[in-house]
């Protein structure tokens, strides 16, 4: 069931109405049933997979406190890790590894006996397995008390607003809220609905509208000029941001209507001043997960610069493979690792260049330069992320500067627009939507803007709300387009 579907538009009011009509001590059960119905709407068998993961982790976490001995505790933790990572490998990574070995065996003249798997990737498996792994590790390390109620733990794993694409919540933050579902007040409900509507605007109006041009170019990049390739990649930066942050906004908004506070997952990453800072603003819950469960256990930055660089490389390559079962994504992760490592080791040089050019003598200039340079680097990393293969990504990177001879020719541009199924007016709307998103998102994160918004007359606030709703209805692309991160 997609957030941008008619089914969800009918599902949500029913769930919210029943939630507030149900006694507080039974609301967890209603949300548990609703969450499984929400997830099984894609495929009923997915519910069994979710239940299996939930049952194993609940049993392991409740056994851990009563088991003596490091070896026995590690065996229990191993059961949880093996079951979760085993399911993730079977559904997501088996074909990648199997195909790689098949190609290697073929190059050596050896027959590879294992066939490809026909299993479909369950929606959200990468998200809920990471959430349950984090919970079990926290219990193992004594940072989290095990949840004794199987039902409430099952709700923690399956809570429908954030089940299939995050935010990846920590048990210490979400479980206490699910134990006491007192609901939300009128102002909190209104704020949640407003945030959810804005997230739907970013998805249906911005992301899916930009996707028309981006998909047309990336479907056959060899037939487009460098200008078209660059423009498509530039707009893809806002497509993927609005698609994923739009999902997070809807999830956070819907949870807020139910009186549950989910963590912020995006903080205007396009305003980052370095490639290191981007990962404190983009998919924040995943970055925190990798920091706490991979980076810090590897040693973090405590073992010198060389070991730190190795740890960063491991984390980003694993992160790349989390984003997709392809060596292209591993290369994308390695590229980000190189940029983050380079960011640290080139900082003195960049400071010296800035001082020599006198950038710091102009108030506010250095942050602007840093934001622009960071976005340019981010732009280039998006190409292997969006391309269908490393070969295609290499082609795009090497042809960005070619084919600009007819730049500025109205006839050539009109022909380009017809090939990407847009007219002039819709193309201009696409261009205007990108800064609009940044402006409104800035308003969401700035308390001063929020205070000014609350001070507006009631009719003005209602007018803005209706403007967003009508924009969604009349400018949205309604084709039940899945959110991009569902494939991860």
C-alpha positions as CSV (number, residue, x, y, z in Angstrom):
1,X,0.0,0.0,0.0
2,X,1.6,3.2,-1.2
3,X,1.3,6.5,0.7
4,X,0.4,8.1,-2.7
5,X,-2.4,5.7,-3.5
6,X,-6.2,5.8,-3.2
7,X,-6.0,2.8,-0.9
8,X,-4.0,4.6,1.7
9,X,-6.2,7.7,1.4
10,X,-9.1,5.4,2.5
11,X,-7.0,3.3,5.0
12,X,-5.6,6.2,7.0
13,X,-8.8,7.9,8.1
14,X,-10.3,4.6,9.1
15,X,-7.2,3.7,11.2
16,X,-7.1,7.1,12.8
17,X,-10.8,7.1,13.6
18,X,-10.7,3.6,15.1
19,X,-7.5,4.6,17.0
20,X,-9.2,7.4,18.9
21,X,-12.4,5.4,19.4
22,X,-10.4,2.6,21.0
23,X,-9.5,2.6,24.7
24,X,-5.9,3.7,25.3
25,X,-4.8,0.3,26.6
26,X,-6.0,-1.5,23.4
27,X,-4.7,1.0,20.9
28,X,-1.4,-0.9,20.4
29,X,-3.4,-3.9,19.2
30,X,-5.3,-1.9,16.7
31,X,-2.1,-0.4,15.3
32,X,-0.5,-3.8,15.2
33,X,-3.4,-5.2,13.1
34,X,-3.4,-2.1,10.9
35,X,0.4,-2.4,10.4
36,X,0.2,-6.0,9.2
37,X,-2.7,-5.2,6.9
38,X,-0.7,-2.3,5.5
39,X,2.3,-4.4,4.9
40,X,0.5,-7.5,3.6
41,X,-1.4,-5.4,1.0
42,X,1.7,-5.8,-1.2
43,X,2.0,-9.5,-0.7
44,X,0.4,-11.6,2.1
45,X,3.6,-13.8,2.4
46,X,5.6,-10.7,3.4
47,X,3.7,-10.7,6.7
48,X,5.0,-14.2,7.5
49,X,8.6,-13.1,6.8
50,X,8.1,-10.0,9.1
51,X,6.5,-12.2,11.8
52,X,9.4,-14.7,11.6
53,X,12.0,-11.9,12.1
54,X,10.0,-10.4,14.9
55,X,9.6,-13.8,16.7
56,X,13.3,-14.7,16.6
57,X,14.4,-11.3,17.9
58,X,11.9,-11.2,20.6
59,X,12.8,-14.6,21.8
60,X,16.6,-13.9,21.7
61,X,16.3,-10.5,23.4
62,X,14.2,-12.0,26.2
63,X,16.6,-14.9,26.7
64,X,19.8,-12.7,26.8
65,X,19.4,-11.3,30.4
66,X,19.0,-14.8,31.9
67,X,21.9,-16.4,30.1
68,X,25.3,-16.5,31.9
69,X,28.6,-16.6,30.1
70,X,30.0,-14.6,27.2
71,X,30.0,-17.5,24.8
72,X,26.3,-18.4,25.4
73,X,25.3,-14.8,25.0
74,X,27.2,-14.5,21.8
75,X,25.5,-17.6,20.4
76,X,22.1,-16.1,21.1
77,X,23.2,-12.8,19.4
78,X,24.5,-15.0,16.5
79,X,21.0,-16.5,16.1
80,X,19.5,-13.1,15.7
81,X,22.2,-11.8,13.3
82,X,22.2,-15.0,11.3
83,X,18.4,-15.1,10.9
84,X,18.1,-11.4,9.9
85,X,21.2,-11.2,7.7
86,X,20.4,-14.6,6.3
87,X,16.9,-13.4,5.1
88,X,18.4,-10.2,3.8
89,X,21.1,-12.2,1.9
90,X,18.6,-14.7,0.5
91,X,16.2,-12.1,-0.9
92,X,18.6,-9.3,-1.8
93,X,22.2,-10.4,-2.3
94,X,22.1,-14.1,-3.3
95,X,21.8,-13.3,-7.1
96,X,24.6,-10.7,-6.9
97,X,27.0,-13.1,-5.3
98,X,25.8,-16.1,-7.4
99,X,26.2,-14.2,-10.6
100,X,29.6,-12.9,-9.7
101,X,30.8,-16.5,-9.0
102,X,29.1,-17.7,-12.1
103,X,31.0,-15.2,-14.3
104,X,34.3,-16.0,-12.5
105,X,33.8,-19.7,-13.0
106,X,32.9,-19.2,-16.7
107,X,36.1,-17.2,-17.2
108,X,38.0,-20.2,-15.8
109,X,36.1,-22.7,-17.9
110,X,34.2,-24.1,-14.9
111,X,30.5,-25.0,-14.7
112,X,28.8,-23.1,-11.9
113,X,26.0,-25.4,-10.5
114,X,23.8,-22.9,-8.5
115,X,20.8,-21.4,-10.4
116,X,19.6,-17.9,-10.0
117,X,16.9,-17.2,-7.4
118,X,13.4,-16.1,-8.4
119,X,12.6,-14.7,-5.0
120,X,11.2,-11.1,-5.1
121,X,12.7,-8.6,-2.8
122,X,10.2,-7.9,0.0
123,X,9.3,-4.2,0.4
124,X,11.2,-2.6,3.3
125,X,13.2,-5.7,4.4
126,X,16.4,-3.6,4.6
127,X,14.8,-1.2,7.0
128,X,13.1,-3.5,9.4
129,X,15.9,-6.0,9.6
130,X,18.3,-3.1,10.5
131,X,15.8,-1.9,13.1
132,X,15.5,-5.3,14.8
133,X,19.3,-5.9,14.6
134,X,19.9,-2.6,16.4
135,X,17.4,-3.6,19.1
136,X,19.0,-7.0,19.7
137,X,22.5,-5.6,19.8
138,X,21.3,-2.9,22.3
139,X,19.8,-5.6,24.6
140,X,23.0,-7.7,24.3
141,X,25.2,-4.7,25.2
142,X,22.9,-3.7,28.1
143,X,21.8,-0.4,26.6
144,X,18.1,-1.5,26.2
145,X,15.8,-3.5,28.5
146,X,14.0,-6.3,26.5
147,X,10.4,-5.7,25.7
148,X,8.4,-8.5,27.5
149,X,5.2,-8.0,25.5
150,X,5.5,-9.8,22.2
151,X,2.6,-7.7,20.8
152,X,4.2,-4.4,21.6
153,X,7.6,-5.6,20.2
154,X,5.8,-6.7,17.1
155,X,4.3,-3.2,16.8
156,X,7.8,-1.7,17.2
157,X,9.0,-3.7,14.3
158,X,6.0,-3.2,12.1
159,X,4.7,0.3,12.9
160,X,3.2,1.1,9.5
161,X,4.2,4.8,9.0
162,X,7.9,4.0,9.1
163,X,7.9,0.2,8.3
164,X,9.0,0.2,4.7
165,X,11.3,3.1,4.3
166,X,12.2,4.4,7.8
167,X,13.2,6.4,9.7
168,X,15.1,3.5,11.3
169,X,14.1,4.1,14.9
170,X,15.9,3.1,18.1
171,X,14.0,1.0,20.6
172,X,14.8,3.3,23.5
173,X,13.0,6.1,21.6
174,X,10.1,4.4,20.0
175,X,9.1,1.6,22.4
176,X,8.2,3.8,25.3
177,X,5.8,5.8,23.0
178,X,4.2,2.6,21.8
179,X,3.6,1.5,25.4
180,X,1.6,4.7,26.2
181,X,-0.5,5.6,23.1
182,X,-2.3,8.6,24.6
183,X,-2.9,10.2,21.2
184,X,-2.3,13.7,20.1
185,X,-3.9,17.1,20.7
186,X,-5.6,19.2,18.0
187,X,-2.5,21.3,17.3
188,X,-0.3,18.2,17.0
189,X,-2.8,16.5,14.7
190,X,-3.0,19.6,12.5
191,X,0.8,19.8,12.4
192,X,1.1,16.2,11.5
193,X,-1.5,16.4,8.7
194,X,0.2,19.5,7.4
195,X,3.7,17.8,7.3
196,X,2.2,14.7,5.7
197,X,0.5,16.9,3.0
198,X,3.9,18.6,2.3
199,X,5.6,15.2,2.0
200,X,2.9,14.1,-0.5
201,X,3.5,17.4,-2.4
202,X,7.2,16.7,-2.6
203,X,6.5,13.1,-3.9
204,X,3.6,13.5,-6.2
205,X,4.1,17.1,-7.5
206,X,7.9,17.4,-7.5
207,X,9.7,14.0,-7.5
208,X,7.3,12.3,-9.9
209,X,7.1,15.3,-12.2
210,X,10.9,15.6,-12.4
211,X,11.1,11.8,-13.0
212,X,9.4,12.3,-16.3
213,X,12.5,14.1,-17.7
214,X,15.1,12.2,-15.7
215,X,13.8,8.8,-16.7
216,X,13.5,9.8,-20.3
217,X,17.2,10.8,-20.5
218,X,18.6,8.0,-18.3
219,X,16.6,5.4,-20.3
220,X,18.8,6.0,-23.3
221,X,21.7,8.4,-22.3
222,X,23.7,7.7,-25.4
223,X,21.1,9.5,-27.5
224,X,21.3,12.8,-25.5
225,X,23.8,15.6,-25.4
226,X,26.0,16.6,-22.5
227,X,23.5,19.4,-21.6
228,X,20.6,17.0,-21.4
229,X,22.7,14.5,-19.3
230,X,23.7,17.3,-16.9
231,X,20.2,18.7,-16.6
232,X,18.7,15.3,-16.0
233,X,21.3,14.6,-13.3
234,X,20.8,18.1,-11.7
235,X,17.0,17.5,-11.5
236,X,17.6,14.0,-10.2
237,X,19.2,15.6,-7.2
238,X,15.9,17.1,-6.3
239,X,13.9,14.1,-7.5
240,X,15.6,11.6,-5.1
241,X,15.6,14.1,-2.3
242,X,11.9,15.0,-2.7
243,X,11.0,11.3,-3.1
244,X,12.7,10.1,0.0
245,X,12.4,13.1,2.3
246,X,8.7,13.2,1.1
247,X,8.2,9.7,2.4
248,X,9.9,10.6,5.7
249,X,7.7,13.7,6.0
250,X,4.5,11.6,5.4
251,X,5.7,9.0,7.9
252,X,6.6,11.5,10.6
253,X,3.3,13.4,10.0
254,X,1.1,10.3,10.1
255,X,2.8,9.1,13.3
256,X,2.4,12.6,14.8
257,X,-1.4,12.3,14.2
258,X,-1.3,9.1,16.3
259,X,0.7,10.9,19.0
260,X,4.0,9.2,18.1
261,X,7.2,11.3,17.5
262,X,9.5,9.8,14.9
263,X,13.0,11.2,14.5
264,X,14.0,13.7,11.7
265,X,15.5,11.9,8.7
266,X,16.5,14.8,6.5
267,X,17.9,18.3,7.3
268,X,18.3,20.1,3.9
269,X,21.4,18.2,2.7
270,X,21.8,20.4,-0.3
271,X,23.0,23.2,2.1
272,X,25.8,21.0,3.4
273,X,29.3,22.6,3.4
274,X,31.2,19.4,3.0
275,X,30.8,15.8,1.9
276,X,31.2,14.8,5.6
277,X,28.3,17.1,6.6
278,X,26.0,15.7,4.0
279,X,25.8,12.4,5.8
280,X,24.7,14.2,9.0
281,X,21.8,15.7,7.0
282,X,20.8,12.9,4.5
283,X,19.0,9.8,5.7
284,X,20.1,10.6,9.3
285,X,18.6,7.5,10.9
286,X,20.7,5.2,8.6
287,X,23.9,7.3,9.1
288,X,23.4,6.9,12.9
289,X,22.8,3.2,12.5
290,X,26.0,2.7,10.6
291,X,27.9,4.9,13.1
292,X,26.7,3.0,16.1
293,X,26.7,-0.6,14.8
294,X,29.6,-0.7,12.3
295,X,31.8,2.4,12.5
296,X,32.3,2.6,16.3
297,X,32.7,-1.3,16.8
298,X,35.4,-1.1,14.1
299,X,37.2,1.4,16.1
300,X,35.9,4.7,14.8
301,X,38.6,7.3,14.8
302,X,40.4,6.0,17.9
303,X,43.2,4.1,16.1
304,X,44.9,6.7,14.0
305,X,44.2,8.2,10.5
306,X,45.0,5.1,8.5
307,X,42.6,2.8,10.5
308,X,40.0,5.6,10.5
309,X,40.2,5.8,6.7
310,X,39.8,2.0,6.4
311,X,36.8,2.1,8.8
312,X,35.2,4.9,6.7
313,X,35.7,2.9,3.5
314,X,34.1,-0.2,5.1
315,X,31.1,1.7,6.3
316,X,30.5,3.4,3.0
317,X,30.9,0.3,0.8
318,X,28.5,-1.5,3.1
319,X,26.2,1.5,2.9
320,X,26.4,1.4,-0.9
321,X,25.5,-2.3,-1.0
322,X,22.6,-1.6,1.4
323,X,21.3,0.8,-1.2
324,X,21.3,-1.8,-3.9
325,X,22.5,-5.3,-4.7
326,X,24.9,-4.3,-7.4
327,X,28.7,-3.7,-7.5
328,X,27.7,-0.3,-9.0
329,X,26.4,0.7,-5.6
330,X,29.5,-0.7,-3.9
331,X,31.5,1.6,-6.2
332,X,29.2,4.5,-5.3
333,X,29.8,3.9,-1.7
334,X,33.6,3.7,-2.3
335,X,33.4,7.0,-4.1
336,X,31.7,8.7,-1.1
337,X,34.3,7.1,1.2
338,X,37.1,8.7,-0.9
339,X,35.4,12.1,-0.8
340,X,34.9,11.9,3.0
341,X,38.5,10.8,3.5
342,X,39.7,13.5,1.1
343,X,37.5,16.1,3.0
344,X,39.5,15.4,6.2
345,X,43.0,15.3,4.8
346,X,42.6,18.3,2.4
347,X,41.1,20.6,5.0
348,X,44.4,22.5,5.8
349,X,45.0,22.9,2.1
350,X,41.6,24.3,1.4
351,X,41.9,26.6,4.4
352,X,45.2,27.9,3.0
353,X,43.6,28.4,-0.5
354,X,40.7,30.3,1.0
355,X,43.1,32.6,3.0
356,X,45.2,33.2,-0.1
357,X,42.2,34.2,-2.2
358,X,40.8,36.4,0.6
359,X,37.5,34.5,0.7
360,X,37.2,34.9,4.5
361,X,37.5,38.7,4.2
362,X,34.0,38.8,2.5
363,X,31.3,38.1,5.0
364,X,29.2,35.0,4.2
365,X,31.2,34.2,1.0
366,X,33.0,31.1,2.3
367,X,29.8,29.2,3.3
368,X,28.4,29.9,-0.1
369,X,31.5,28.6,-1.8
370,X,31.6,25.5,0.4
371,X,27.9,24.8,-0.3
372,X,28.4,25.2,-4.1
373,X,31.5,23.0,-4.2
374,X,29.9,20.3,-2.0
375,X,26.8,20.2,-4.3
376,X,29.0,19.9,-7.4
377,X,30.7,16.8,-5.8
378,X,27.3,15.5,-4.8
379,X,26.1,16.0,-8.4
380,X,28.8,13.7,-9.7
381,X,28.1,11.0,-7.2
382,X,24.5,10.9,-8.3
383,X,25.5,9.6,-11.7
384,X,26.6,6.1,-10.7
385,X,23.6,6.1,-8.3
386,X,21.1,6.7,-11.0
387,X,22.7,5.0,-14.0
388,X,21.8,1.4,-14.7
389,X,25.4,0.2,-14.8
390,X,29.0,1.3,-14.3
391,X,29.4,1.3,-18.1
392,X,26.5,3.7,-18.5
393,X,27.8,5.9,-15.6
394,X,31.2,6.1,-17.2
395,X,29.6,7.1,-20.5
396,X,27.6,9.9,-18.9
397,X,30.6,11.2,-16.9
398,X,32.8,11.3,-20.0
399,X,30.1,13.0,-22.2
400,X,28.9,15.7,-19.9
401,X,31.0,18.3,-21.7
402,X,30.2,17.2,-25.2
403,X,27.3,18.1,-27.5
404,X,26.8,21.7,-26.3
405,X,27.1,23.2,-29.8
406,X,23.4,24.0,-30.0
407,X,23.0,25.3,-26.4
408,X,20.6,28.2,-26.4
409,X,19.0,27.2,-29.7
410,X,15.2,27.4,-29.0
411,X,14.4,24.8,-31.7
412,X,16.9,22.3,-30.3
413,X,15.5,22.8,-26.8
414,X,11.9,22.5,-28.0
415,X,12.9,19.2,-29.6
416,X,14.5,18.1,-26.4
417,X,11.4,18.9,-24.4
418,X,9.2,16.9,-26.8
419,X,11.6,13.9,-26.4
420,X,11.2,14.0,-22.6
421,X,7.4,14.5,-22.8
422,X,7.3,18.1,-21.3
423,X,6.1,21.4,-22.6
424,X,7.7,24.8,-21.8
425,X,5.3,25.7,-19.1
426,X,5.7,22.3,-17.2
427,X,9.5,22.5,-17.6
428,X,9.5,26.0,-16.0
429,X,7.3,24.7,-13.2
430,X,9.8,21.9,-12.6
431,X,12.6,24.4,-12.4
432,X,10.7,26.6,-10.0
433,X,9.7,23.7,-7.7
434,X,13.3,22.9,-6.7
435,X,14.0,26.3,-5.0
436,X,10.5,26.2,-3.6
437,X,11.1,22.9,-1.8
438,X,14.3,24.3,-0.3
439,X,12.6,27.4,0.9
440,X,9.7,25.6,2.5
441,X,11.9,23.0,4.1
442,X,14.0,25.8,5.5
443,X,10.8,27.1,7.0
444,X,10.0,23.7,8.6
445,X,13.4,23.7,10.4
446,X,13.6,27.4,11.5
447,X,11.7,28.1,14.7
448,X,11.4,31.8,13.7
449,X,9.6,30.9,10.5
450,X,7.3,28.6,12.4
451,X,6.5,31.3,14.9
452,X,5.6,33.7,12.1
453,X,3.5,31.1,10.4
454,X,1.5,30.5,13.6
455,X,1.0,34.3,13.9
456,X,-0.7,34.5,10.4
457,X,-4.5,35.0,10.4
458,X,-6.4,31.7,10.4
459,X,-7.8,32.3,6.9
460,X,-4.3,32.8,5.5
461,X,-3.1,29.6,7.1
462,X,-6.1,27.7,5.8
463,X,-5.6,29.3,2.4
464,X,-2.0,28.0,2.3
465,X,-3.1,24.5,3.4
466,X,-5.7,24.4,0.6
467,X,-3.2,25.7,-1.9
468,X,-0.9,22.7,-1.1
469,X,-3.9,20.3,-1.4
470,X,-5.1,21.7,-4.7
471,X,-1.5,21.6,-6.0
472,X,-1.3,18.0,-5.1
473,X,-4.6,17.2,-6.8
474,X,-4.0,19.1,-10.0
475,X,-0.3,19.0,-10.5
476,X,0.5,15.6,-9.0
477,X,1.4,12.6,-11.1
478,X,-1.1,9.9,-10.1
479,X,0.3,6.6,-11.4
480,X,0.9,4.8,-8.1
481,X,4.6,5.4,-8.6
482,X,6.5,3.6,-5.8
483,X,8.9,5.5,-3.6
484,X,12.5,5.1,-4.8
485,X,13.8,3.7,-1.5
486,X,11.3,0.8,-1.6
487,X,13.8,-1.0,-3.8
488,X,16.3,-1.0,-1.0
